[in-house]
Amino acid sequence: METGIVVFSQTGNTLAVAKKIKEKLESQGYTSNLEEVTIEGQASPGNKKVEFSKIPQVEEYDYIVFGSPVHAFSLPAPMSIYLEQLPSLKEKDVSFFVTKQLPFNWTGGNRAIDQMKRICEEKGATVKGMEVVNWREKKRNQDIIRCVENLGRKL
Ligand SMILES: Cc1cc2nc3c(=O)[nH]c(=O)nc-3n(C[C@H](O)[C@H](O)[C@H](O)COP(=O)(O)O)c2cc1C
């Protein structure tokens, strides 16, 4: 079966990490599809009305990496609504990562990850990995390397 990487990315940071995860999976011989959740206009915190222009399907994947930015200390509505509308994730392994700008653990990274984890576990998925990439800090590259290393493999 194939592996899937599904991201919501408004300014390209999350997408850039996703591309590296795809390369890593492919370097080990896995077939990997990278797909974006896209919407009309911009996501804005507090606005739960989202018009999707692309809703990736995940049935064909046995391992899925979901990636998202953090918006307003939280998971952006396009990603939470996208995950909520997915069918059962039973017998699928999933991992999550978020990219963010603000320092400190309490600025939304862990919360956004927890939100993705809760939704996917309710759908029966087995969670394999979770990573936070802080874009602004000096350790951005270290964060990216760790994220790609940990999520870019099947466990
Ligand atoms: C509307 C909005 C709200 C944001 N809120 C947060 C936040 O609460 N905490 C944080 O660390 N970064 C926050 N950020 C920064 C983004 O999470 C960060 O730039 C991320 O890497 C963007 O990913 P993308 O390029 O894939 O869209 C926010 C960005 C936007 C546009």
The ligand as an SDF file (V2000), in Angstrom:
LIG
                    3D

 31 33  0  0  0  0  0  0  0  0999 V2000
   -3.5860   33.6800   11.3680 C   0  0  0  0  0  0  0  0  0  0  0  0
   -2.3160   33.0930   11.9200 C   0  0  0  0  0  0  0  0  0  0  0  0
   -2.2360   32.7190   13.2610 C   0  0  0  0  0  0  0  0  0  0  0  0
   -1.0550   32.1670   13.7870 C   0  0  0  0  0  0  0  0  0  0  0  0
   -1.0130   31.7900   15.1100 N   0  0  0  0  0  0  0  0  0  0  0  0
    0.1130   31.2030   15.6030 C   0  0  0  0  0  0  0  0  0  0  0  0
    0.1660   30.7510   16.9690 C   0  0  0  0  0  0  0  0  0  0  0  0
   -0.7930   30.8420   17.7400 O   0  0  0  0  0  0  0  0  0  0  0  0
    1.3170   30.1880   17.4250 N   0  0  0  0  0  0  0  0  0  0  0  0
    2.4250   30.0540   16.6330 C   0  0  0  0  0  0  0  0  0  0  0  0
    3.4300   29.5590   17.1060 O   0  0  0  0  0  0  0  0  0  0  0  0
    2.4080   30.4650   15.3300 N   0  0  0  0  0  0  0  0  0  0  0  0
    1.2830   31.0290   14.7980 C   0  0  0  0  0  0  0  0  0  0  0  0
    1.2440   31.4220   13.4820 N   0  0  0  0  0  0  0  0  0  0  0  0
    2.4110   31.1770   12.6240 C   0  0  0  0  0  0  0  0  0  0  0  0
    2.2590   29.9270   11.7330 C   0  0  0  0  0  0  0  0  0  0  0  0
    1.8580   28.8210   12.4950 O   0  0  0  0  0  0  0  0  0  0  0  0
    3.5890   29.6010   11.0570 C   0  0  0  0  0  0  0  0  0  0  0  0
    4.0360   30.6890   10.3010 O   0  0  0  0  0  0  0  0  0  0  0  0
    3.4850   28.3510   10.1940 C   0  0  0  0  0  0  0  0  0  0  0  0
    4.7720   27.8280    9.9620 O   0  0  0  0  0  0  0  0  0  0  0  0
    2.8180   28.6420    8.8500 C   0  0  0  0  0  0  0  0  0  0  0  0
    2.7150   27.4590    8.1270 O   0  0  0  0  0  0  0  0  0  0  0  0
    2.3770   27.4480    6.5700 P   0  0  0  0  0  0  0  0  0  0  0  0
    3.4700   28.2410    5.8780 O   0  0  0  0  0  0  0  0  0  0  0  0
    2.4160   26.0160    6.1920 O   0  0  0  0  0  0  0  0  0  0  0  0
    1.0330   28.0720    6.3850 O   0  0  0  0  0  0  0  0  0  0  0  0
    0.0810   31.9790   12.9380 C   0  0  0  0  0  0  0  0  0  0  0  0
   -0.0140   32.3700   11.5890 C   0  0  0  0  0  0  0  0  0  0  0  0
   -1.1940   32.9060   11.0760 C   0  0  0  0  0  0  0  0  0  0  0  0
   -1.2610   33.3000    9.6150 C   0  0  0  0  0  0  0  0  0  0  0  0
  1  2  1  0
  2  3  1  0
  2 30  2  0
  3  4  2  0
  4  5  1  0
  4 28  1  0
  5  6  2  0
  6  7  1  0
  6 13  1  0
  7  8  2  0
  7  9  1  0
  9 10  1  0
 10 11  2  0
 10 12  1  0
 12 13  2  0
 13 14  1  0
 14 15  1  0
 14 28  1  0
 15 16  1  0
 16 17  1  0
 16 18  1  0
 18 19  1  0
 18 20  1  0
 20 21  1  0
 20 22  1  0
 22 23  1  0
 23 24  1  0
 24 25  2  0
 24 26  1  0
 24 27  1  0
 28 29  2  0
 29 30  1  0
 30 31  1  0
M  END
$$$$
